């Protein structure tokens, strides 16, 4: 499965992405608001990516994980995913992580717009949600640029390296 936007290609993750994912997850700037933590070694990253690959191969995929690459040079710049909730609710949660050298260039916004379109048009979802730590200004801006509305403020939800963080919940409806 391949999704494309004006500048980006989103491919379901493969074993070829392990090295790039390891580098991305090992960056302190990426880890600052991430509950996953920095991997201890490449084997930990390999296990994580292999689980994503297994999920992506299931019949009736519930968790899609995509590598994000710049079309012009096929350079890996990040990850984005959409995890489908209970079928009756027709909802999902999206998440994304990008290499810091690609921040503030509109790539995360473009990738998220692509995933939202996929969720609403292809998966026929009614509601797509996202969450971020209250200090994660960059992610908040991306979520708001794609038309997601802040609906919730949950206290001390996220176990970050810096301590417990409050969390903002965002959502967009298919009718928005």
C-alpha positions as CSV (number, residue, x, y, z in Angstrom):
1,X,0.0,0.0,0.0
2,X,1.4,3.4,-1.0
3,X,-0.1,6.8,-0.3
4,X,1.2,9.9,-2.0
5,X,0.9,13.6,-1.5
6,X,2.5,16.5,-3.4
7,X,6.0,15.9,-2.0
8,X,5.8,12.7,0.0
9,X,5.4,8.9,-0.4
10,X,4.0,6.9,2.5
11,X,4.8,3.2,2.4
12,X,3.9,0.5,4.9
13,X,7.0,-0.1,6.9
14,X,9.3,-2.9,5.9
15,X,12.5,-4.5,7.2
16,X,14.5,-2.1,5.1
17,X,13.2,0.7,7.4
18,X,14.8,-0.7,10.6
19,X,18.0,1.3,10.4
20,X,16.2,4.6,9.7
21,X,13.6,3.9,12.5
22,X,16.5,3.2,14.9
23,X,18.2,6.5,14.1
24,X,14.9,8.4,14.4
25,X,14.0,6.7,17.8
26,X,17.5,7.3,19.1
27,X,17.4,11.1,18.8
28,X,16.8,12.9,22.1
29,X,14.7,15.6,20.4
30,X,12.3,13.0,19.0
31,X,12.2,11.2,22.4
32,X,11.4,14.3,24.4
33,X,7.6,13.8,24.1
34,X,7.6,10.1,23.2
35,X,6.5,7.5,25.8
36,X,8.4,4.8,23.9
37,X,11.8,5.9,25.1
38,X,15.2,5.6,23.3
39,X,15.9,2.0,22.2
40,X,18.7,0.2,24.1
41,X,20.0,-1.3,20.8
42,X,19.1,-2.1,17.2
43,X,17.5,-5.4,18.3
44,X,14.9,-3.5,20.3
45,X,14.1,-1.4,17.2
46,X,14.1,-4.5,15.0
47,X,11.5,-6.2,17.3
48,X,9.3,-3.1,17.2
49,X,9.4,-2.8,13.4
50,X,8.8,-6.5,13.0
51,X,5.7,-6.2,15.1
52,X,4.5,-3.3,12.8
53,X,5.2,-5.4,9.7
54,X,3.1,-8.3,11.2
55,X,0.3,-5.8,11.9
56,X,0.5,-4.4,8.4
57,X,0.2,-7.9,6.9
58,X,-2.9,-9.0,8.8
59,X,-6.2,-9.5,7.1
60,X,-8.4,-6.4,7.9
61,X,-5.4,-4.3,9.2
62,X,-6.2,-2.4,12.4
63,X,-2.8,-0.7,12.8
64,X,-1.2,0.9,9.7
65,X,2.4,2.1,10.2
66,X,4.0,4.0,7.3
67,X,7.5,5.2,6.6
68,X,7.4,8.7,5.1
69,X,9.9,9.6,2.3
70,X,10.5,12.7,0.2
71,X,9.4,11.8,-3.4
72,X,12.2,13.7,-5.1
73,X,15.1,11.7,-3.5
74,X,13.4,8.8,-1.6
75,X,14.9,10.1,1.7
76,X,13.3,8.7,4.9
77,X,12.1,11.6,7.0
78,X,9.8,9.9,9.6
79,X,6.9,7.7,10.5
80,X,3.1,8.1,10.6
81,X,0.5,5.7,11.7
82,X,-3.3,5.2,12.1
83,X,-4.7,2.7,14.6
84,X,-8.4,1.8,14.1
85,X,-10.6,1.6,17.1
86,X,-13.8,-0.5,17.6
87,X,-15.6,-1.1,14.4
88,X,-18.9,0.2,15.7
89,X,-17.4,3.6,16.5
90,X,-15.7,4.0,13.1
91,X,-12.9,5.9,14.8
92,X,-9.1,5.8,14.8
93,X,-6.1,7.4,16.4
94,X,-3.2,8.9,14.4
95,X,0.4,9.5,15.4
96,X,3.6,10.8,13.8
97,X,7.3,11.2,14.3
98,X,9.7,13.1,12.1
99,X,13.5,13.6,12.0
100,X,14.3,17.1,13.5
101,X,16.1,18.2,10.3
102,X,12.7,18.0,8.6
103,X,10.8,19.9,11.2
104,X,9.1,23.3,10.2
105,X,9.0,22.4,6.5
106,X,5.3,21.3,6.3
107,X,6.1,17.6,5.9
108,X,4.3,16.5,9.1
109,X,1.2,18.5,8.1
110,X,1.3,17.1,4.6
111,X,1.7,13.5,5.8
112,X,-1.1,13.9,8.3
113,X,-3.5,15.4,5.7
114,X,-2.7,12.3,3.6
115,X,-3.5,10.0,6.5
116,X,-6.7,11.8,7.3
117,X,-7.8,11.6,3.7
118,X,-7.0,7.8,3.7
119,X,-8.9,7.4,7.0
120,X,-12.0,9.2,5.9
121,X,-12.2,8.2,2.2
122,X,-10.7,4.7,2.1
123,X,-11.4,3.4,5.6
124,X,-14.8,5.2,5.9
125,X,-14.0,6.4,9.4
126,X,-16.3,8.9,11.2
127,X,-13.8,10.3,13.7
128,X,-10.0,10.5,13.9
129,X,-8.2,11.4,17.1
130,X,-4.7,12.4,18.1
131,X,-3.0,13.2,21.4
132,X,0.1,15.1,22.4
133,X,1.9,16.3,25.5
134,X,1.0,19.9,26.4
135,X,4.6,21.0,25.9
136,X,4.7,19.6,22.4
137,X,4.0,22.9,20.5
138,X,5.2,21.5,17.1
139,X,2.7,18.7,17.2
140,X,-0.1,20.9,18.4
141,X,0.5,23.3,15.5
142,X,0.4,20.3,13.0
143,X,-2.8,19.0,14.5
144,X,-4.5,22.4,14.3
145,X,-3.2,23.1,10.8
146,X,-5.1,20.0,9.5
147,X,-8.3,21.1,11.2
148,X,-8.2,18.9,14.2
149,X,-9.9,20.5,17.3
150,X,-8.6,20.3,20.8
151,X,-11.3,18.6,22.8
152,X,-9.6,17.4,26.0
153,X,-7.0,18.2,28.6
154,X,-6.0,15.1,30.6
155,X,-3.8,15.7,33.7
156,X,-0.6,13.8,34.2
157,X,-1.3,11.1,31.6
158,X,2.0,10.7,29.8
159,X,5.0,9.1,31.5
160,X,7.8,11.1,29.8
161,X,11.5,11.0,30.6
162,X,11.0,14.4,32.2
163,X,8.2,13.2,34.4
164,X,4.4,13.0,34.1
165,X,2.9,15.3,31.5
166,X,-0.5,16.5,30.9
167,X,-2.0,15.5,27.5
168,X,-4.2,17.3,24.9
169,X,-6.7,15.3,22.9
170,X,-7.6,16.4,19.4
171,X,-10.2,15.1,16.9
172,X,-11.6,15.6,13.4
173,X,-14.9,14.3,12.1
174,X,-15.6,13.1,8.6
175,X,-18.2,15.9,8.4
176,X,-15.7,18.7,9.4
